Amino acid sequence: MKKKDISKEAELSFLILKSEVELYFGNFDESIRLADLVLKKNEGLDNLLLRVDALTWRAVSLYWNGRISECLETIEKGRTTISAAKNLPAKAIAKRKAQFQTWQALIVIQLGDFEKGLELAIEASSFAERSEYKNVICFNLVIIGECYAKLGEHERCKEYAEKALSIATELGNKFLLAFCHLMLTRVFNWIRESEKVEELFKKSLSFAEEVGSKMLFVFKNDFGNFYRNNFQFDKALKYLHEALEVAPLLRYMTNAIIGEAYYMKYDLEQARDYYLKSLKFCEEMNDRYVLPVTLSGLIEISIELNDFTKAKKYLNRLKELSEEPGFERIDYNYRYASISPESKWRSQ
């Protein structure tokens, strides 16, 4: 078909698909560029479905790129656009709502608000069912499982991960199969079945490599964390550095895990350097998930280095966080740091 025979809507639909594919390949800048192009070219058409799709892939790519404030602004625009979508095919609207809100849920939990993420994901599940798109239903189940894992409800995580795995297997969708296997590692890691966790991680990465989804390589961060917890520090650092190469977003989280790996090796200077990198990015993106862990690590290292002034500074910041509404679990980090065996430094 010649270009002149293609309608403008068909051309923009193709660009939307390309933006989504570039996201999965880990080409986040290109995904954003294509989404922006669609938003610009769509101004004359004012096609709400195209606008929602473009805002969805733009928001997700901005997130993985670590441009959090822009991501959240794009999510807000997406929410406004979806609420205005009326008199359109019901299944098409349901698909967009489910897709958009499920990704939003993933972003929200990664930023530390697990309860809100679960609320969004469960609400999105009704839209997913109405859409009858099995890919969307499966992805939504995966993210609900991830929400429950973050909340420590591992039996619920397993329930949703297995439902999702059944659908992904039926579809033969290797991208979703990679995600499902990754979610199941949460369950087996919790019950300390290390061999099973390693097997699932390797399957997940194998599926990701088969389809060329570099986006899924961000979860090498989880693989690195697994090896760190098993005191295999060289393997841990290998996977953690590989994860950092994929997505700038991970700088807040992966630097903290690398810091902890060096701390466990008792390389205090290296540990402090990576924790400080994590602290910088956590504060920039207003993170409340990794930040308390990073501060706790910096408190311990400062004590080891006899730098009690810095230790007090980090403890005071942790205290501020513990007083924020909706983040009661941070209070645990603060109370633990306050009563740790080294607490004698607090009076110095």
C-alpha positions as CSV (number, residue, x, y, z in Angstrom):
1,M,0.0,0.0,0.0
2,K,1.4,3.4,-1.0
3,K,1.8,6.0,1.7
4,K,-0.8,8.3,0.0
5,D,-3.4,5.5,0.4
6,I,-2.9,5.3,4.2
7,S,-5.2,7.4,6.3
8,K,-3.8,9.7,9.0
9,E,-5.4,7.6,11.7
10,A,-3.8,4.4,10.3
11,E,-0.4,6.1,10.2
12,L,-0.7,7.3,13.8
13,S,-1.9,3.8,14.9
14,F,1.3,2.4,13.3
15,L,3.4,5.0,15.2
16,I,1.7,4.0,18.4
17,L,2.5,0.4,17.9
18,K,6.1,1.3,17.1
19,S,6.3,3.4,20.3
20,E,5.1,0.4,22.3
21,V,7.6,-1.9,20.7
22,E,10.5,0.5,21.2
23,L,9.5,0.6,24.9
24,Y,9.8,-3.2,25.2
25,F,13.1,-3.1,23.3
26,G,14.4,-0.7,26.0
27,N,14.7,2.2,23.5
28,F,12.9,4.6,25.9
29,D,14.0,7.9,24.2
30,E,12.7,6.6,20.8
31,S,9.4,5.5,22.4
32,I,8.9,8.9,23.9
33,R,9.8,10.6,20.6
34,L,7.2,8.6,18.7
35,A,4.5,9.1,21.3
36,D,5.2,12.9,21.2
37,L,4.9,12.8,17.4
38,V,1.5,11.1,17.7
39,L,0.3,13.6,20.2
40,K,1.3,16.4,17.9
41,K,-0.2,14.9,14.7
42,N,-3.3,13.9,16.5
43,E,-4.2,17.5,17.4
44,G,-6.2,17.9,14.2
45,L,-7.9,14.6,14.5
46,D,-8.6,14.7,18.3
47,N,-8.8,10.9,18.4
48,L,-9.1,10.1,22.1
49,L,-8.0,6.5,21.8
50,L,-4.8,7.5,20.0
51,R,-4.1,10.1,22.6
52,V,-4.6,7.7,25.5
53,D,-2.3,5.2,23.8
54,A,0.4,7.8,23.2
55,L,0.2,9.1,26.8
56,T,0.4,5.5,28.1
57,W,3.7,4.7,26.3
58,R,5.1,8.1,26.9
59,A,4.5,7.8,30.7
60,V,6.0,4.3,31.0
61,S,9.1,5.2,28.9
62,L,9.6,8.4,31.0
63,Y,9.4,6.3,34.1
64,W,12.0,3.8,33.0
65,N,14.1,6.8,31.9
66,G,14.0,8.2,35.4
67,R,12.1,11.3,34.4
68,I,9.6,10.9,37.2
69,S,8.1,14.4,37.4
70,E,7.3,14.3,33.6
71,C,6.0,10.8,34.0
72,L,3.6,11.8,36.7
73,E,2.4,14.8,34.7
74,T,1.8,12.5,31.7
75,I,-0.2,10.1,33.9
76,E,-2.4,13.0,35.0
77,K,-3.0,14.0,31.4
78,G,-3.9,10.4,30.6
79,R,-6.4,10.2,33.5
80,T,-8.1,13.4,32.3
81,T,-8.2,12.1,28.7
82,I,-9.6,8.7,29.7
83,S,-12.4,10.3,31.8
84,A,-13.4,12.3,28.7
85,A,-13.7,9.2,26.5
86,K,-17.4,8.7,25.9
87,N,-19.5,7.4,23.0
88,L,-16.7,5.1,21.9
89,P,-16.6,1.3,21.6
90,A,-16.9,-0.1,25.1
91,K,-14.2,-2.8,24.7
92,A,-11.8,-0.3,23.2
93,I,-12.2,2.1,26.1
94,A,-12.0,-0.8,28.6
95,K,-8.7,-1.9,27.1
96,R,-7.2,1.5,27.3
97,K,-8.4,2.1,30.9
98,A,-7.0,-1.3,32.0
99,Q,-3.7,-0.9,30.2
100,F,-3.1,2.7,31.4
101,Q,-4.2,2.0,35.0
102,T,-2.2,-1.2,35.3
103,W,1.0,0.5,34.2
104,Q,0.2,3.4,36.6
105,A,-0.2,0.8,39.4
106,L,3.3,-0.6,38.6
107,I,4.8,2.9,38.7
108,V,3.1,3.8,41.9
109,I,4.3,0.7,43.8
110,Q,7.8,1.1,42.5
111,L,7.7,4.6,44.0
112,G,6.7,3.1,47.4
113,D,2.9,3.5,47.7
114,F,2.0,-0.2,47.8
115,E,-1.6,0.2,49.0
116,K,-2.4,2.8,46.3
117,G,-0.8,0.6,43.7
118,L,-2.9,-2.4,44.7
119,E,-6.1,-0.3,44.7
120,L,-5.3,0.9,41.1
121,A,-4.4,-2.6,39.8
122,I,-7.6,-4.2,41.3
123,E,-9.8,-1.4,39.8
124,A,-8.1,-1.9,36.5
125,S,-8.9,-5.6,36.6
126,S,-12.6,-5.0,36.0
127,F,-11.7,-3.0,32.9
128,A,-9.3,-5.8,31.8
129,E,-12.1,-8.4,32.0
130,R,-14.5,-6.1,30.1
131,S,-11.9,-5.6,27.4
132,E,-11.6,-9.4,26.8
133,Y,-8.0,-8.8,25.7
134,K,-6.1,-11.8,27.3
135,N,-2.8,-10.0,27.0
136,V,-4.1,-7.1,29.1
137,I,-5.8,-9.4,31.6
138,C,-2.6,-11.4,32.0
139,F,-0.5,-8.3,32.6
140,N,-3.0,-6.9,35.1
141,L,-2.8,-10.2,37.0
142,V,1.0,-10.0,37.1
143,I,0.9,-6.5,38.5
144,I,-1.7,-7.4,41.2
145,G,0.7,-10.2,42.2
146,E,3.6,-7.8,42.4
147,C,1.5,-5.5,44.6
148,Y,0.8,-8.3,47.0
149,A,4.5,-9.3,47.0
150,K,5.4,-5.8,48.0
151,L,2.9,-5.9,50.8
152,G,4.3,-9.2,52.0
153,E,1.2,-11.2,51.1
154,H,3.1,-14.0,49.2
155,E,0.3,-16.5,49.0
156,R,-1.8,-13.9,47.2
157,C,1.1,-13.1,45.0
158,K,1.5,-16.8,44.1
159,E,-2.3,-17.0,43.4
160,Y,-2.2,-14.2,40.8
161,A,1.2,-15.1,39.3
162,E,-0.1,-18.7,38.6
163,K,-3.3,-17.4,37.0
164,A,-1.2,-15.0,34.8
165,L,1.2,-17.9,33.9
166,S,-1.6,-20.0,32.8
167,I,-2.8,-17.3,30.4
168,A,0.7,-16.4,29.2
169,T,1.3,-20.1,28.5
170,E,-1.9,-20.4,26.5
171,L,-1.0,-17.3,24.5
172,G,2.6,-18.4,24.0
173,N,3.6,-14.8,24.8
174,K,7.2,-14.9,25.9
175,F,7.2,-11.3,27.2
176,L,4.4,-12.1,29.6
177,L,6.0,-15.5,30.4
178,A,9.2,-13.7,31.4
179,F,7.1,-11.4,33.7
180,C,5.2,-14.4,35.2
181,H,8.4,-16.3,36.0
182,L,9.8,-13.2,37.6
183,M,6.7,-12.8,39.9
184,L,7.0,-16.4,41.0
185,T,10.6,-15.7,42.2
186,R,9.0,-13.4,44.8
187,V,7.2,-16.4,46.3
188,F,10.0,-18.9,46.3
189,N,12.5,-16.3,47.6
190,W,10.2,-15.7,50.5
191,I,10.2,-19.4,51.5
192,R,14.0,-19.6,50.9
193,E,14.0,-22.0,48.0
194,S,17.1,-20.6,46.4
195,E,17.5,-23.2,43.7
196,K,14.0,-22.7,42.5
197,V,14.4,-18.9,42.6
198,E,17.6,-19.1,40.4
199,E,15.8,-21.4,38.0
200,L,12.9,-19.0,37.6
201,F,15.2,-16.0,37.2
202,K,17.1,-17.8,34.4
203,K,13.9,-18.8,32.7
204,S,12.6,-15.2,32.9
205,L,15.9,-13.8,31.4
206,S,15.9,-16.5,28.7
207,F,12.4,-15.5,27.5
208,A,13.4,-11.8,27.6
209,E,16.5,-12.5,25.5
210,E,14.5,-14.6,23.0
211,V,12.1,-11.7,22.3
212,G,14.8,-9.0,22.6
213,S,13.0,-7.2,25.4
214,K,15.8,-5.1,27.0
215,M,13.1,-3.5,29.1
216,L,12.8,-6.7,31.1
217,F,16.6,-6.7,31.7
218,V,15.9,-4.1,34.3
219,F,14.9,-7.0,36.5
220,K,18.6,-8.1,36.5
221,N,18.4,-5.8,39.5
222,D,16.3,-8.5,41.2
223,F,18.7,-11.2,40.2
224,G,21.6,-9.2,41.6
225,N,19.8,-8.7,44.8
226,F,19.1,-12.4,45.0
227,Y,22.9,-13.2,44.7
228,R,23.7,-10.5,47.2
229,N,21.4,-12.1,49.7
230,N,23.1,-15.4,49.1
231,F,26.6,-13.8,49.7
232,Q,27.6,-14.3,46.0
233,F,28.9,-10.7,45.7
234,D,30.8,-10.9,42.4
235,K,27.7,-12.4,40.6
236,A,25.5,-9.8,42.4
237,L,27.6,-6.9,41.3
238,K,27.7,-8.2,37.7
239,Y,24.0,-8.3,37.3
240,L,23.4,-5.0,39.2
241,H,25.8,-3.1,37.0
242,E,24.1,-4.7,33.9
243,A,20.7,-3.5,35.2
244,L,22.0,0.0,35.6
245,E,23.0,0.1,31.9
246,V,19.4,-0.6,30.8
247,A,17.4,2.0,32.6
248,P,18.5,5.3,34.2
249,L,15.5,4.9,36.6
250,L,17.3,2.1,38.5
251,R,19.9,4.5,39.8
252,Y,17.9,5.1,43.0
253,M,17.4,1.4,43.7
254,T,20.4,-0.4,42.2
255,N,22.9,1.9,43.7
256,A,21.5,1.1,47.1
257,I,21.8,-2.6,46.5
258,I,25.3,-2.2,45.3
259,G,26.1,-0.2,48.4
260,E,24.7,-2.9,50.6
261,A,26.8,-5.5,48.7
262,Y,30.0,-3.6,49.4
263,Y,28.9,-3.0,53.0
264,M,28.5,-6.8,53.4
265,K,32.0,-7.1,52.0
266,Y,33.0,-4.5,54.6
267,D,34.3,-2.1,51.8
268,L,32.9,0.9,53.7
269,E,34.2,3.6,51.3
270,Q,32.7,2.0,48.2
271,A,29.5,1.2,50.1
272,R,29.1,4.8,51.2
273,D,29.7,6.1,47.7
274,Y,27.0,4.0,46.2
275,Y,24.5,4.7,49.1
276,L,25.1,8.5,48.5
277,K,24.4,8.0,44.8
278,S,21.2,6.3,45.7
279,L,20.3,9.0,48.2
280,K,20.7,11.7,45.6
281,F,18.4,10.0,43.1
282,C,15.8,9.0,45.8
283,E,15.5,12.6,46.9
284,E,15.3,13.9,43.3
285,M,12.4,11.5,42.4
286,N,10.6,11.8,45.8
287,D,11.0,8.1,46.4
288,R,9.7,6.6,49.6
289,Y,10.5,2.9,48.9
290,V,14.3,2.8,48.8
291,L,15.1,6.0,50.6
292,P,14.6,4.7,54.1
293,V,16.8,1.7,53.4
294,T,19.5,3.9,51.9
295,L,19.4,6.2,55.0
296,S,19.6,3.2,57.3
297,G,22.6,2.0,55.4
298,L,24.3,5.4,55.6
299,I,23.6,5.6,59.4
300,E,25.3,2.2,59.9
301,I,28.3,3.1,57.8
302,S,28.7,6.5,59.4
303,I,28.8,4.8,62.8
304,E,31.4,2.3,61.6
305,L,33.5,5.3,60.3
306,N,33.0,7.1,63.7
307,D,31.3,10.0,61.8
308,F,28.5,10.5,64.4
309,T,27.6,14.0,63.0
310,K,26.6,12.4,59.7
311,A,24.9,9.5,61.4
312,K,22.7,12.0,63.3
313,K,21.9,13.9,60.1
314,Y,20.7,10.7,58.4
315,L,18.7,9.6,61.4
316,N,17.0,13.0,61.6
317,R,16.0,12.7,57.9
318,L,14.7,9.2,58.6
319,K,12.6,10.6,61.5
320,E,11.1,13.2,59.1
321,L,10.1,10.5,56.7
322,S,8.6,8.3,59.5
323,E,6.2,11.2,60.4
324,E,4.7,11.4,56.8
325,P,1.1,10.1,56.7
326,G,0.6,6.9,54.7
327,F,4.2,5.5,55.1
328,E,4.0,3.9,58.5
329,R,6.5,1.2,57.5
330,I,9.2,3.9,57.3
331,D,8.6,4.3,61.1
332,Y,9.9,0.8,61.5
333,N,13.2,1.8,59.9
334,Y,13.5,4.8,62.1
335,R,12.7,3.0,65.3
336,Y,15.2,0.2,64.4
337,A,17.9,2.7,63.7
338,S,17.1,4.5,66.9
339,I,17.4,1.5,69.2
340,S,20.3,-0.3,67.3
341,P,23.2,-1.5,69.5
342,E,25.3,1.4,68.3
343,S,22.7,3.9,69.6
344,K,25.1,5.2,72.3
345,W,26.4,7.6,69.6
346,R,23.1,9.5,69.7
347,S,24.1,11.2,73.0
348,Q,27.5,12.2,71.8
